[in-house]
Amino acid sequence: MFSLLAAAQQVSDTAFNYPNPTPRRPQGAGSVVMVDAAHGNFHTLEGRYAPFGKVLAGDGFRLVSNTARLDEAVLKTCRILVVSNALDTSNLGGRWQVPNPSAFSDSEIKAIHQWVKKGGRLLLIADHMPFAGAAQALAATFGFEYLNCFAMDNRSRALERFYKSNQTLADDPMTAGIDTIVTFTGSAFRMPKGAKPILKLSNYTLLSPRVAWQFEEDT
């Protein structure tokens, strides 16, 4: 008698291709989008975000990968900075337990904040704990409180659906022509006055385990 443990690993669909019939810009003529790969990122342009890069390239954007510390000189080379699921070195290698220090130094956070104030565009993505914890300090400088947790609909691990019909999906130019968005697992955040949410949590439980995916009775 023997047993096997099967676990699914997230991999990108390298064969994915979207032939955009109406690109906003000719190929390579759009703004530079820099995707961070210098902070233990779970998603990078060469890895799980390869399909994301293809979609943007098909719309005319120029894609570059960043492997350097973020400072004024680096940030000047792009119009849009994408940071997805960065981690401090102490949490790399699957060590997804608390504490979850900032993935960014104080000088990097200051540089990013100043760059955004001058017109830069930041897309900061933080999945469930520990990723939200690693992004807390950077988000806080813009007035957002990232909650280092798992946001689940009544403790369910099913796919999450957000609808315009119940106002959990905002009616916004970004969602024009879309009536439903589906997500799977994530964290939550509190936003400052003046910010506009796209997805709103309804009957949700915020779980904060000490180790990712290990939920005890008192979690």
N, C-alpha and C positions, 0 to 999 in steps of 0.2 A: 504494500500500500504506500502511495506517495501522494503528495499534494503539490500544486503549482500555484504561485501567486502571479496574477496577471495585472499589469498596470499600464494605463494608456499614457503616452507622452505626447505633448503638443508639438506638432511639426507643421511647417508651412507647406502650402500647396505650390511647389515650384513650377508646376505646369500651368498654373492659373494665368489667364490672359484676358484682358478686357479691351477690345478694340473700340475706343471711344469715338463715336461718330461725330461728336460736336465738341472738340477740345477748345478750351478757353484761349489757349495760346498755341502757336506752332511748336513743334517738338523742340525742346531745349531753349525756348524763348521766354519761359516764365520765371518766376522768382525762385531763388535758391532755398530749398528746404533741407535743413541739416537734421539728421536723425542721430541722436546721441548713442554712442557705444563705449563711452569712457567710464561709466559708473556701474559696472556689473549688470547692465541692462538685460532683462529677460527677453526683450524684443529689440532686435537690431535690423538694420537694412539688409545685412548679409544673411540673416537668419529668419526668425519667425515673421518679421515685417517685410519680407521680400515682396509678397503680393501687394501690400500697402504701397510700397515704392513703385510698383508697376502701374497702379491706378493713378498715382500722382504724375508719373512720367508721361502717361497717356494723355494727361490734361495740360502738358507743356511745362510742368515744373522741372527744375533741375535738382537732382537728388545727390546729396553728399553725406558721407558717414563721418562722424566726429569721434576721434580716439584721444583727444587732448583735453586737458583741464580747460574749463570754460572761463575765459577772461574776455576783456574788451576786444582784443585783437581777433580772437576766434569768432566771437559773435558778430563782428563787423562783416564777416564773409557770407552771412546768410540773412534772409528776410524772415524766415520761419524756423523756429527750433522745436523739434519734437523730442520729448523725453518720455520714454515709456518704461515703467517698472524698473527704475534704478534701485540699487541696493548698496549698502555699505559693505566693505570687504568682510566684516565680521559675520555677515549673513549669507555669504556666497557658498556654493557647494551644497546647497540644500539645507543649510543651517537656518531654517525658518522658525526660529524661536525668539521671544523677547529677551533682551531689549533690541530695538531696531533703530540704531542711530541714523542720523542724516547721511544720505549718500553724497551730499555736497558740502564743501567747505564754506566757511563764512564768506570768504572772498569771492567764491563762485556765486553764491546767492546774491551778494551785493552787485556783482557784475551783471547777472541776469536781470535783476530788478531795474538797474539803471538802463539797460538795453531796451527793456520793454517800455519804460517811461519815454524813451526816445523814438518809439515807434515799432520796435521789434514785436514779433508775434510768437507767443509761447503756447504749445500744446503739451500740457503736463498730464500724463496718464499714470494713475496708481491703482493697481488691482487690490485684491484683498490683502490683509495682513500677511507678510511684513512690509509689502510695498508702500502702503499708505504711510506707515511710520517713517520710512526712509525719505518720503517726500514732504513730510509735515513742515519742516523748517522753511523750505522753499515756498510752499503754498502759503504759509503764514505771512510772508512778506507782502503778499497781495491781498491779505485779509481773509483768506479761506482757512477753515479749521478742518484739516483732514483727520478722520477718525480711523484709527488703526484697528480695523475690525473686519468681520465678514457680515455684509448686509444681506439678509435672507428673508424672503417672504414667509413669515410665520414659521421659521426654522426649516423650511423646505429647501431642498437642493435642486429643485426642478428649474427649468429655464424660466427666466423672468421676462414678462411681457409688459410693455408700456404702450398705452393706447391714447390717442387723441380723444376718443369717445368718453373716457373717464378723467381726462385732463392729467394723467400721469405722464403723457408725452405732450410737450408744449407745442402750440401752434406758432411757428417761427419760420423765417425765411430759410433757416437751415434744415427744416423738416418739411418743406413744401413738397407736396406729392406723396408724402409718407404718412400712413395712418397707424403703423405699428412698428415698434423696435423691440428686438429680442436680444437679451443679454444672458450671460451665465456667470454667476458669482462676481462679487466686487465689494468695494468698501463704500463709505458714505462720507459726506462732508457738509459742514455748515458754511453758508456763503455770506458775504457782506452785503449791506444795503446797496442797491443799484445793480447787482449781478442778476443775470437772467438764467434760470435753470432750464435745461432741456428735458431731463428725466427727473421725475419726482417720486420719492418713495412713499408708499401708502401703508399697508399693513405689514410693516417690516420689523424684524428683530435684529439688533446689532450684537453680534457675538464676538467676544475678544479673548480668544484662547491664548495660552502661553506658547503653544506650538501650533503652527498652521495645520488645520484640518483635524486637530485632536480636540473634540468637544466633550467636556465632562458634564456631569449633571449640574454643576454650579457655574458653568461657563455663561 
